[in-house]
Amino acid sequence: MAHLIKLEDYISRYQFDMQRYPTQFTRMKKERWYYLKNEWEQLQYSNPNEDILQVNTLAEEMSSQANIFKSTVQKLKRWNFFFKDKKGEEVEVIEIAGDEEEDRLSLKAKNLEHLKKLFLDDLYQSQIMWASSSLLERSYLNPKYKYDQQLRFFAQEIPDNFFLMYSPVFWIKQAPVDMDIVLISPSEIQCITVLEGSEHSVFEASSDRFWVEHVHKKERKLLSPIVAANRMASIIKDILQENNCEFPIKRTVLSKDCIIDYKGQGLKVELVDKRSFSQWHEKLKKHPSPIKSQQLKVAKLLLDHCHTSAHVRQRVESDNPDQDQS
């Protein structure tokens, strides 16, 4: 799963520590899946015809190994924050992400594949939380993102050596600039513009400012998506140059369900349509390199140039789940 480091103009904990949180999220994901899978396997020894109350009772009476699974899952449902106190010492605070009993995914899963789906869906909600809150502040999250299939694809189907900025708002020359999708891999930045249409749409691409969509024997003129991709690439290039940082920048027009017809030559933009989408996706998934220091530096530079809108949190959970701090 890619690291969702920026969502619109929401506050993101990644902007406070790009060195710590990628490692922490990856570790949390691997550990939680390990213990969740083991807990589910332990539960398979029970009678499948027993009702939920009986299964819960059985789960509580399991061996000490199963109790370790339970306590670990409970621990991994908490979220770590770090800040410096008045003496300059680092303090760790734990935020409780949700009610453990309601989130016992191992009890809801019908089979292992279903468990994986439940796990990924649950982790997706965690990604959104990380991209819209910090220790002291929280942004007003648009509920649509909980069900945004495009965001879900980029967050879930891209490996965790990628950083994702989804509809970020950059602050350039004292003005906000809306962007599309920025995907930061260990080797390059992809500025992605999504071209939407029906499954029967054929886009006639050109190097001109306008393209033509052909669908159901009708034509529709639209602004070339290359314009948006070029603008993103130009802004990011300027940011990197101002900070004496070099990193390859690639422009991509992505249309998962449509056809892009381009007969010209020399277009310095990758066009990905439904004919080449699987190959493009597979290439991303097989990117061999782990997260690199230059990639972290680039991500931090871009985050520093993003606009953030947030409000002070009303309550911060302490490391004691039974004690709230107002």
Secondary structure as the mmCIF struct_conf table of DSSP 4:
data_model
#
loop_
_struct_conf.conf_type_id
_struct_conf.id
_struct_conf.beg_label_comp_id
_struct_conf.beg_label_asym_id
_struct_conf.beg_label_seq_id
_struct_conf.end_label_comp_id
_struct_conf.end_label_asym_id
_struct_conf.end_label_seq_id
STRN STRN1 HIS A 3 LEU A 7
TURN_TY1_P TURN_TY1_P1 GLU A 8 ASP A 9
HELX_RH_3T_P HELX_RH_3T_P1 ARG A 13 GLN A 15
TURN_TY1_P TURN_TY1_P2 PHE A 16 PHE A 16
TURN_TY1_P TURN_TY1_P3 MET A 18 ARG A 20
HELX_RH_AL_P HELX_RH_AL_P1 TYR A 21 LEU A 43
TURN_TY1_P TURN_TY1_P4 GLN A 44 TYR A 45
BEND BEND1 SER A 46 SER A 46
TURN_TY1_P TURN_TY1_P5 PRO A 48 ASN A 49
BEND BEND2 GLU A 50 GLU A 50
HELX_RH_AL_P HELX_RH_AL_P2 ILE A 52 GLU A 60
TURN_TY1_P TURN_TY1_P6 GLU A 61 GLU A 61
BEND BEND3 MET A 62 MET A 62
HELX_RH_AL_P HELX_RH_AL_P3 SER A 64 LEU A 76
TURN_TY1_P TURN_TY1_P7 LYS A 77 LYS A 77
STRN STRN2 ARG A 78 LYS A 84
TURN_TY1_P TURN_TY1_P8 LYS A 86 LYS A 87
BEND BEND4 GLY A 88 GLY A 88
STRN STRN3 GLU A 90 ILE A 96
BEND BEND5 GLY A 98 GLY A 98
TURN_TY1_P TURN_TY1_P9 GLU A 100 GLU A 100
HELX_RH_3T_P HELX_RH_3T_P2 GLU A 101 ASP A 103
HELX_RH_AL_P HELX_RH_AL_P4 LEU A 105 LYS A 108
BEND BEND6 LYS A 110 ASN A 111
HELX_RH_AL_P HELX_RH_AL_P5 LEU A 112 TRP A 130
TURN_TY1_P TURN_TY1_P10 ALA A 131 ALA A 131
BEND BEND7 SER A 132 SER A 132
STRN STRN4 SER A 133 SER A 133
BEND BEND8 LEU A 135 LEU A 136
STRN STRN5 GLU A 137 ARG A 138
HELX_RH_3T_P HELX_RH_3T_P3 PRO A 143 LYS A 146
BEND BEND9 TYR A 147 TYR A 147
HELX_RH_AL_P HELX_RH_AL_P6 GLN A 149 GLU A 157
BEND BEND10 ILE A 158 ILE A 158
TURN_TY1_P TURN_TY1_P11 ASP A 160 ASN A 161
STRN STRN6 PHE A 163 TYR A 166
BEND BEND11 SER A 167 SER A 167
STRN STRN7 VAL A 169 ILE A 172
TURN_TY1_P TURN_TY1_P12 LYS A 173 GLN A 174
STRN STRN8 ALA A 175 ASP A 178
STRN STRN9 ILE A 181 ILE A 184
BEND BEND12 PRO A 186 SER A 187
STRN STRN10 ILE A 189 VAL A 194
TURN_TY1_P TURN_TY1_P13 GLU A 199 HIS A 200
STRN STRN11 VAL A 202 GLU A 204
BEND BEND13 SER A 207 ARG A 209
STRN STRN12 PHE A 210 VAL A 215
TURN_TY1_P TURN_TY1_P14 HIS A 216 LYS A 217
STRN STRN13 LYS A 218 LEU A 223
HELX_RH_AL_P HELX_RH_AL_P7 PRO A 225 GLU A 242
TURN_TY1_P TURN_TY1_P15 ASN A 243 ASN A 244
STRN STRN14 ILE A 249 LEU A 254
BEND BEND14 LYS A 256 CYS A 258
STRN STRN15 ILE A 259 ASP A 261
BEND BEND15 GLN A 265 GLN A 265
BEND BEND16 VAL A 269 VAL A 269
STRN STRN16 GLU A 270 VAL A 272
TURN_TY1_P TURN_TY1_P16 LYS A 274 SER A 276
HELX_RH_AL_P HELX_RH_AL_P8 PHE A 277 LYS A 285
TURN_TY1_P TURN_TY1_P17 LYS A 286 LYS A 286
HELX_RH_AL_P HELX_RH_AL_P9 SER A 293 ASP A 304
TURN_TY1_P TURN_TY1_P18 HIS A 305 HIS A 305
STRN STRN17 CYS A 306 CYS A 306
STRN STRN18 HIS A 311 VAL A 312
BEND BEND17 GLN A 314 GLN A 314
STRN STRN19 VAL A 316 GLU A 317
BEND BEND18 ASP A 319 ASN A 320
TURN_TY1_P TURN_TY1_P19 PRO A 321 ASP A 322
STRN STRN20 ASP A 324 GLN A 325
#
